[in-house]
Amino acid sequence: MMMKHQKLLTLIFWLFLATACSKSSDSPVPVDPNGEVPVAGKVQSYTTSTSQLSLLKLKNVDFGGMPGDFTIRLDSTATYQQMDGFGAALTGSSAYLLNMMDAAKRAGILRDLFDPQTGIGISYLRITIGSSDFSLGNYSYWDTEGAAGFSIPLQDSKDLIPILKEIVAINPKIKIMASPWSAPAWMKGSKTMNGGSLLDANMPAYADYFVKYVKAYKQMGINIDAISVQNEPAHQTSGYPTMLMIWQQQAMFIKAFLGPKFASEGITTKILIWDHNFDAWDYPVNILNDSDAKKYIAGSAFHAYGGDASAMGKVHDAHPDKDLYFTEQSGGSWGQGFAGDLMWFTKNIFIGTTNNWSKNVLLWNLALNPTNGPTNGGCTTCRGVITIDGSSVTKNVEYYAIGHFSKFVRPGAVRIGNSIIGNASIAASVSYSSFMNSDGTKSVVVANSQSQPVSYSIQCGNRRFTYMQEGGTVVTFNWK
């Protein structure tokens, strides 16, 4: 009977997907405090302009009208990856700055960041297992060799964990990924967290390290949804915590130690590999080609400091049964200012990675101070999603880039198919991605980086609306 019930539910779900673009609903969407009140039965458009005159500004759009130069036709029967969420990294530095704020002002900015009704609804966070290049010093969760040496570091007890608990109180369903920048120093040949490699003889202890970490956080009411085995395993430096880990060692560690240990302990936290740049996509493919390692792996994670998002598509083609995640990209003083960065992040990171099968999109530091710190030997020109100066907060371009997705494409949404009807050359001037939430709400994000406006229609089933999008804008459409 249980199997019949499950099959019936599955059939109902797919029937819902197949008809979603032809049904009409007047269900309202949440009120956005940055614009007018959403009107039931209309499409809500939210615009951020490179001029900053519009920042997630709401405008209601009527269905109907004459067709535009081209039409983006949605197909909700063509479904791709299910989305886990959008967000950034709550580094040690970010947690420290938030914890230093006045409690009431901190509560306000956390609502702006994590509340999907009144804020942008960040739904996914990355944290570091021990220190990184954005922490207050070097530390791990197991600094002293021996079974009794594992403990929660004082700095994380003071800053990271209290802030995490405040965030979870706002968004109890938020997903959290954790990544180590280095194994504890005593496990490495270099005997330092800054550079060097894990000793093969300490692989069993390193597997225990992950088990102890996940269990310690669970005891505090914080679920670690996924871990990556090593942040940026192809990079090491003596300047801050790093660890070199070639793919053969990562494969061996997973199949012989970490995977079996998680299984025996009943730990369901996902195991992710690589967690480094697009331009070495053969690293995760080599590991996934090892069937003994592959069976323990949920997916591969990527950064964007080299190569482009098409690499994720190549990994998907090689191993379509494994998921893909985008886990780090920072903005900084090297960028093109608000205008250029808004377009670059939206087109290359958010649209680029989701259109190449990524289940999430994460930027780097959630918060930094006006001098791009505090740092622990790393990047001195990186910018946070927000800048905290005492209790004063500036929302940077990354805040709005995230918001165009996190507020409207909620966890559990699926990316859906789309095709172009009409003038394909004009359509090529914009970038877009389309999604459907579990409640049937559709969301389409369109970036027009050209200086000229473009007129187009979006069609879903027998309903269509036409929109004139100004040059230099990102627009998210949301309707049900």
C-alpha positions as CSV (number, residue, x, y, z in Angstrom):
1,M,0.0,0.0,0.0
2,M,2.9,2.4,0.8
3,M,4.4,1.9,-2.6
4,K,1.1,2.5,-4.3
5,H,0.6,5.7,-2.2
6,Q,4.1,7.0,-3.2
7,K,3.5,6.3,-6.9
8,L,0.2,8.2,-6.7
9,L,1.9,11.2,-5.1
10,T,4.6,11.1,-7.8
11,L,2.0,11.0,-10.5
12,I,0.1,13.9,-9.0
13,F,3.4,15.9,-8.8
14,W,4.3,15.4,-12.4
15,L,0.7,16.1,-13.6
16,F,1.1,19.4,-11.7
17,L,4.3,20.2,-13.5
18,A,2.9,19.4,-16.8
19,T,-0.1,21.8,-16.4
20,A,1.6,24.5,-14.4
21,C,2.2,26.8,-17.3
22,S,-1.5,26.7,-18.4
23,K,-3.2,27.2,-15.0
24,S,-4.2,30.6,-13.7
25,S,-4.1,31.7,-10.1
26,D,-4.6,34.9,-8.3
27,S,-2.5,34.0,-5.2
28,P,-0.6,37.1,-4.0
29,V,3.1,37.2,-3.6
30,P,4.8,38.7,-0.5
31,V,4.9,42.5,-0.2
32,D,8.4,43.9,-1.1
33,P,9.2,46.9,1.1
34,N,11.2,48.5,-1.7
35,G,8.3,49.0,-4.1
36,E,4.6,49.2,-4.5
37,V,2.2,46.5,-3.2
38,P,1.9,43.4,-5.4
39,V,-1.4,43.1,-7.2
40,A,-3.1,39.7,-7.4
41,G,-3.6,38.4,-10.9
42,K,-0.7,40.4,-12.3
43,V,3.0,39.7,-12.8
44,Q,5.4,41.3,-10.3
45,S,8.6,42.7,-11.8
46,Y,11.5,43.6,-9.6
47,T,14.2,45.8,-11.2
48,T,17.8,46.7,-10.2
49,S,19.5,49.2,-12.5
50,T,23.1,49.8,-13.1
51,S,22.4,53.5,-12.2
52,Q,21.1,52.4,-8.8
53,L,17.9,54.4,-9.3
54,S,16.1,51.1,-8.9
55,L,17.1,48.6,-6.3
56,L,14.8,45.5,-6.4
57,K,12.0,48.0,-7.3
58,L,8.6,46.5,-7.7
59,K,6.2,47.2,-10.6
60,N,3.1,45.2,-11.4
61,V,2.7,44.1,-15.0
62,D,-0.5,43.2,-16.8
63,F,-0.9,40.0,-18.8
64,G,-1.6,40.5,-22.5
65,G,-0.4,43.2,-24.8
66,M,1.2,43.1,-28.3
67,P,4.1,40.7,-28.7
68,G,7.6,42.0,-28.3
69,D,10.6,41.5,-30.6
70,F,10.9,38.0,-29.4
71,T,9.2,35.7,-26.9
72,I,10.7,33.6,-24.1
73,R,8.4,30.6,-24.1
74,L,8.5,28.6,-20.9
75,D,8.0,24.8,-20.7
76,S,7.3,23.6,-17.2
77,T,7.3,20.0,-18.5
78,A,11.0,20.2,-19.1
79,T,12.6,20.2,-15.7
80,Y,16.2,20.2,-14.7
81,Q,17.9,20.5,-11.3
82,Q,16.1,21.2,-8.1
83,M,17.4,24.3,-6.4
84,D,18.9,24.2,-2.9
85,G,19.3,28.0,-2.5
86,F,21.4,31.2,-2.9
87,G,23.6,33.0,-0.5
88,A,27.2,33.6,0.7
89,A,29.8,32.5,3.3
90,L,29.5,33.4,6.9
91,T,33.2,33.4,7.5
92,G,34.8,34.0,10.9
93,S,35.4,37.6,9.9
94,S,31.8,38.1,8.9
95,A,30.5,36.5,12.1
96,Y,32.8,38.7,14.2
97,L,31.6,41.9,12.6
98,L,27.9,41.0,12.9
99,N,28.5,39.9,16.5
100,M,30.1,43.3,17.3
101,M,27.0,45.2,16.1
102,D,24.3,46.6,18.4
103,A,21.8,43.8,18.9
104,A,18.8,45.6,17.5
105,K,20.6,46.8,14.4
106,R,22.1,43.3,13.9
107,A,18.6,41.8,14.1
108,G,17.5,44.3,11.4
109,I,20.2,43.5,8.9
110,L,19.8,39.7,9.5
111,R,16.1,40.1,8.6
112,D,17.1,42.0,5.5
113,L,19.4,39.2,4.5
114,F,17.5,36.1,5.6
115,D,13.8,36.8,5.8
116,P,12.1,35.9,2.5
117,Q,9.1,38.1,3.3
118,T,10.7,41.4,4.4
119,G,14.2,40.8,3.1
120,I,16.0,38.9,0.3
121,G,15.6,35.5,1.8
122,I,19.1,34.1,1.6
123,S,18.5,30.3,1.8
124,Y,22.0,28.8,1.8
125,L,25.2,29.5,3.8
126,R,28.8,28.3,3.6
127,I,30.9,28.2,6.8
128,T,34.5,27.2,7.4
129,I,35.6,24.2,9.4
130,G,38.2,26.0,11.5
131,S,40.0,29.1,10.3
132,S,40.4,30.5,6.7
133,D,41.9,33.5,5.2
134,F,39.0,35.5,6.7
135,S,39.2,34.5,10.3
136,L,40.7,36.0,13.5
137,G,43.8,33.9,13.6
138,N,44.6,30.2,12.9
139,Y,42.6,27.4,14.7
140,S,41.0,24.1,14.0
141,Y,38.5,22.0,15.9
142,W,41.2,19.5,16.8
143,D,44.4,21.4,17.6
144,T,45.8,18.9,20.0
145,E,46.6,15.3,18.9
146,G,44.7,12.6,20.7
147,A,41.1,11.5,21.0
148,A,40.3,14.1,23.6
149,G,41.7,16.9,21.5
150,F,38.6,17.8,19.6
151,S,36.7,20.9,20.8
152,I,34.8,23.9,19.5
153,P,37.3,26.8,19.1
154,L,36.7,29.8,21.4
155,Q,36.4,32.2,18.5
156,D,33.6,30.2,16.8
157,S,31.9,29.8,20.2
158,K,31.9,33.6,20.6
159,D,31.0,34.7,17.1
160,L,30.1,32.1,14.5
161,I,27.7,29.8,16.5
162,P,25.7,32.6,18.1
163,I,25.2,34.3,14.7
164,L,24.3,31.0,13.1
165,K,21.6,30.4,15.7
166,E,20.1,33.9,15.1
167,I,20.0,33.2,11.4
168,V,18.4,29.8,11.9
169,A,15.8,31.4,14.1
170,I,14.9,33.7,11.2
171,N,15.1,30.9,8.5
172,P,14.9,27.4,10.2
173,K,15.1,25.7,6.8
174,I,18.4,27.4,5.7
175,K,20.9,24.9,4.3
176,I,24.5,25.1,5.6
177,M,27.6,23.8,3.8
178,A,30.9,23.5,5.7
179,S,34.4,23.5,4.2
180,P,37.9,23.1,5.7
181,W,40.8,25.3,4.5
182,S,43.2,22.9,6.1
183,A,43.3,19.7,8.2
184,P,44.6,20.3,11.8
185,A,48.3,21.0,11.7
186,W,49.3,17.8,13.5
187,M,47.7,15.7,10.7
188,K,49.9,17.3,8.0
189,G,53.5,16.7,7.0
190,S,54.2,20.4,7.2
191,K,52.9,20.5,10.8
192,T,51.3,23.9,10.0
193,M,47.8,24.9,8.7
194,N,49.4,27.2,6.2
195,G,50.3,24.9,3.3
196,G,51.4,21.3,3.0
197,S,49.4,18.1,2.6
198,L,47.6,15.6,4.7
199,L,49.7,12.6,5.7
200,D,48.2,9.4,4.4
201,A,48.6,7.8,7.8
202,N,46.3,10.4,9.2
203,M,43.4,9.8,6.8
204,P,41.4,7.8,9.5
205,A,41.8,10.7,12.0
206,Y,40.8,13.2,9.3
207,A,37.6,11.2,8.6
208,D,36.9,11.2,12.4
209,Y,37.4,15.0,12.3
210,F,34.5,15.4,9.9
211,V,32.3,13.0,12.0
212,K,33.0,14.8,15.2
213,Y,32.4,18.2,13.6
214,V,29.0,17.3,12.1
215,K,27.9,15.7,15.4
216,A,29.0,18.6,17.5
217,Y,27.0,21.0,15.3
218,K,23.9,18.7,15.4
219,Q,24.1,18.8,19.2
220,M,23.8,22.6,19.0
221,G,20.7,22.3,16.8
222,I,22.6,23.2,13.6
223,N,22.4,20.8,10.7
224,I,25.3,20.6,8.3
225,D,23.7,19.7,5.0
226,A,26.9,19.2,3.0
227,I,30.7,19.3,3.5
228,S,33.4,19.6,0.9
229,V,36.5,17.6,1.5
230,Q,38.9,20.5,1.0
231,N,38.6,24.1,-0.1
232,E,40.7,24.8,-3.2
233,P,42.8,21.6,-3.0
234,A,45.0,22.7,-5.9
235,H,46.3,25.8,-4.0
236,Q,48.6,26.1,-1.1
237,T,50.4,29.1,0.5
238,S,52.4,29.8,3.6
239,G,50.3,33.0,4.1
240,Y,47.0,31.5,5.4
241,P,45.4,28.1,6.0
242,T,45.5,25.9,2.9
243,M,46.2,22.3,2.0
244,L,47.2,20.6,-1.2
245,M,45.2,17.5,-2.0
246,I,45.7,15.8,-5.4
247,W,42.6,14.0,-6.8
248,Q,44.1,10.6,-6.2
249,Q,44.4,11.3,-2.5
250,Q,40.9,12.8,-2.3
251,A,39.4,9.8,-4.0
252,M,41.3,7.4,-1.6
253,F,40.2,9.4,1.4
254,I,36.6,9.3,0.4
255,K,36.3,5.7,-0.6
256,A,38.4,4.2,2.1
257,F,37.7,6.4,5.1
258,L,35.2,9.3,5.0
259,G,32.4,7.6,3.0
260,P,32.4,4.4,5.0
261,K,32.8,6.4,8.3
262,F,29.7,8.5,7.5
263,A,27.8,5.4,6.5
264,S,28.6,3.5,9.7
265,E,27.8,6.5,11.8
266,G,24.5,7.1,10.0
267,I,25.5,10.6,8.9
268,T,23.5,11.8,5.9
269,T,25.5,15.0,5.4
270,K,26.4,15.2,1.7
271,I,30.0,14.8,0.5
272,L,31.2,17.3,-2.2
273,I,34.4,17.1,-4.1
274,W,36.8,19.6,-5.8
275,D,35.5,23.0,-4.4
276,H,37.8,24.9,-6.7
277,N,37.9,26.7,-10.1
278,F,36.1,25.9,-13.3
279,D,39.3,25.5,-15.3
280,A,40.3,22.2,-13.8
281,W,37.0,20.3,-14.2
282,D,38.9,17.1,-14.9
283,Y,39.7,16.8,-11.2
284,P,36.1,15.9,-10.1
285,V,35.6,13.8,-13.2
286,N,38.7,11.7,-12.4
287,I,37.3,11.1,-8.9
288,L,33.8,10.3,-10.1
289,N,35.3,7.8,-12.6
290,D,36.3,5.8,-9.5
291,S,33.1,3.8,-8.8
292,D,34.2,3.0,-5.2
293,A,34.5,6.7,-4.4
294,K,31.6,7.8,-6.5
295,K,29.0,5.9,-4.5
296,Y,29.7,8.2,-1.5
297,I,29.7,11.5,-3.4
298,A,26.7,13.8,-3.8
299,G,28.3,16.2,-6.2
300,S,31.1,18.6,-7.3
301,A,31.6,22.2,-6.2
302,F,33.1,25.0,-8.1
303,H,34.6,28.5,-7.8
304,A,34.9,31.1,-10.6
305,Y,38.4,32.5,-10.3
306,G,39.5,30.6,-13.4
307,G,37.5,29.3,-16.4
308,D,33.8,29.7,-17.0
309,A,30.5,28.0,-16.0
310,S,30.4,25.8,-19.0
311,A,32.8,23.5,-17.1
312,M,29.9,22.5,-14.8
313,G,28.0,21.4,-17.9
314,K,30.9,19.2,-18.9
315,V,31.0,17.5,-15.5
316,H,27.2,17.0,-15.7
317,D,27.6,15.4,-19.1
318,A,30.2,13.0,-17.8
319,H,28.3,12.1,-14.7
320,P,24.7,13.2,-15.0
321,D,23.7,11.3,-11.9
322,K,25.7,13.6,-9.6
323,D,24.8,17.1,-8.5
324,L,26.7,20.4,-9.1
325,Y,27.2,23.3,-6.7
326,F,28.7,26.7,-7.1
327,T,30.3,27.7,-3.8
328,E,32.5,30.8,-4.1
329,Q,33.1,34.0,-5.9
330,S,34.1,37.3,-4.4
331,G,33.6,40.8,-5.6
332,G,36.3,43.4,-4.9
333,S,38.0,46.6,-5.9
334,W,39.3,45.0,-9.1
335,G,35.7,44.9,-10.4
336,Q,33.9,47.3,-12.7
337,G,31.9,49.2,-10.1
338,F,28.2,48.7,-9.3
339,A,27.1,48.7,-12.9
340,G,29.7,46.3,-14.3
341,D,29.6,44.0,-11.3
342,L,25.8,43.8,-11.3
343,M,25.8,42.5,-14.9
344,W,28.9,40.3,-14.5
345,F,27.6,38.5,-11.4
346,T,24.1,38.1,-12.8
347,K,25.1,36.8,-16.2
348,N,28.2,34.8,-15.5
349,I,27.6,33.6,-11.9
350,F,23.9,33.3,-11.2
351,I,22.5,32.7,-14.6
352,G,25.6,31.1,-16.0
353,T,25.9,28.4,-13.2
354,T,22.2,27.7,-12.8
355,N,21.9,27.2,-16.6
356,N,24.8,24.7,-16.2
357,W,23.1,22.6,-13.6
358,S,24.2,24.2,-10.3
359,K,21.8,23.6,-7.4
360,N,23.0,26.7,-5.6
361,V,25.0,29.9,-6.0
362,L,27.1,31.2,-3.1
363,L,29.3,34.3,-3.0
364,W,32.2,34.7,-0.6
365,N,32.2,36.9,2.6
366,L,28.7,37.8,3.8
367,A,30.2,40.8,5.6
368,L,33.5,42.7,5.7
369,N,34.5,46.1,7.1
370,P,35.4,49.2,5.1
371,T,39.0,48.1,4.7
372,N,38.0,44.7,3.4
373,G,38.8,42.8,6.6
374,P,39.5,41.5,9.1
375,T,41.8,39.2,7.1
376,N,44.0,36.3,8.2
377,G,46.6,36.7,5.5
378,G,44.4,36.5,2.5
379,C,42.7,38.9,0.0
380,T,42.9,42.6,1.0
381,T,40.8,43.8,-1.9
382,C,37.8,41.5,-1.5
383,R,34.4,43.0,-0.8
384,G,31.6,41.6,1.3
385,V,27.9,41.3,0.3
386,I,27.4,44.0,2.9
387,T,30.0,46.3,4.5
388,I,29.7,46.8,8.3
389,D,31.2,49.9,9.8
390,G,30.4,49.7,13.5
391,S,26.6,49.5,13.4
392,S,26.3,51.2,10.0
393,V,25.6,48.8,7.1
394,T,26.1,49.3,3.4
395,K,24.3,46.9,1.0
396,N,26.7,46.2,-1.9
397,V,26.0,45.2,-5.4
398,E,26.3,41.5,-4.4
399,Y,23.3,41.9,-2.0
400,Y,21.0,42.9,-5.0
401,A,22.5,40.2,-7.3
402,I,21.7,37.5,-4.7
403,G,18.3,39.0,-4.0
404,H,17.1,38.7,-7.6
405,F,17.3,34.9,-7.1
406,S,17.1,34.1,-3.4
407,K,13.8,36.1,-2.8
408,F,12.0,34.5,-5.7
409,V,13.6,31.1,-6.5
410,R,13.0,29.3,-3.3
411,P,14.5,26.0,-2.1
412,G,12.8,23.1,-3.8
413,A,12.2,25.1,-7.0
414,V,13.2,23.5,-10.3
415,R,14.8,25.1,-13.3
416,I,12.4,24.8,-16.2
417,G,12.9,24.8,-20.0
418,N,12.6,27.8,-22.2
419,S,12.9,28.6,-25.9
420,I,12.9,31.6,-28.2
421,I,10.3,32.6,-30.7
422,G,10.9,35.5,-33.0
423,N,14.1,37.6,-33.5
424,A,16.9,35.4,-32.2
425,S,19.6,38.0,-32.8
426,I,17.8,40.5,-30.4
427,A,17.2,37.7,-27.9
428,A,20.9,37.0,-27.9
429,S,21.5,40.4,-26.4
430,V,20.0,39.3,-23.0
431,S,20.7,36.5,-20.6
432,Y,17.9,34.7,-18.7
433,S,17.0,31.7,-16.6
434,S,13.6,30.3,-15.7
435,F,12.3,28.5,-12.6
436,M,9.2,27.1,-11.0
437,N,8.7,27.0,-7.3
438,S,7.0,24.1,-5.5
439,D,3.8,26.1,-5.1
440,G,3.6,26.7,-8.9
441,T,5.0,30.2,-8.8
442,K,7.1,31.0,-11.9
443,S,10.3,33.2,-11.7
444,V,12.3,34.4,-14.7
445,V,15.4,36.5,-14.3
446,V,16.5,38.6,-17.3
447,A,19.7,40.7,-17.6
448,N,19.9,43.3,-20.3
449,S,23.5,44.5,-20.3
450,Q,23.1,46.5,-23.5
451,S,22.6,50.3,-23.4
452,Q,19.4,50.1,-25.4
453,P,16.0,48.9,-24.2
454,V,14.6,45.6,-25.5
455,S,11.0,44.6,-25.9
456,Y,10.0,41.0,-25.4
457,S,7.2,38.7,-24.2
458,I,7.2,35.9,-21.8
459,Q,4.7,33.1,-22.5
460,C,3.7,30.4,-20.1
461,G,0.9,28.1,-21.4
462,N,-1.9,30.3,-22.7
463,R,-0.8,33.4,-20.8
464,R,1.6,36.0,-22.0
465,F,2.9,39.4,-21.0
466,T,5.1,41.9,-22.8
467,Y,7.8,44.0,-21.2
468,M,10.1,46.8,-22.3
469,Q,13.3,46.3,-20.3
470,E,15.6,49.3,-20.1
471,G,19.3,48.9,-20.9
472,G,21.6,48.2,-18.0
473,T,19.0,46.5,-15.8
474,V,18.3,43.1,-14.1
475,V,14.6,42.2,-13.8
476,T,13.1,39.3,-12.0
477,F,9.5,38.4,-12.9
478,N,7.4,36.5,-10.4
479,W,3.8,35.3,-10.9
480,K,1.4,32.4,-10.2
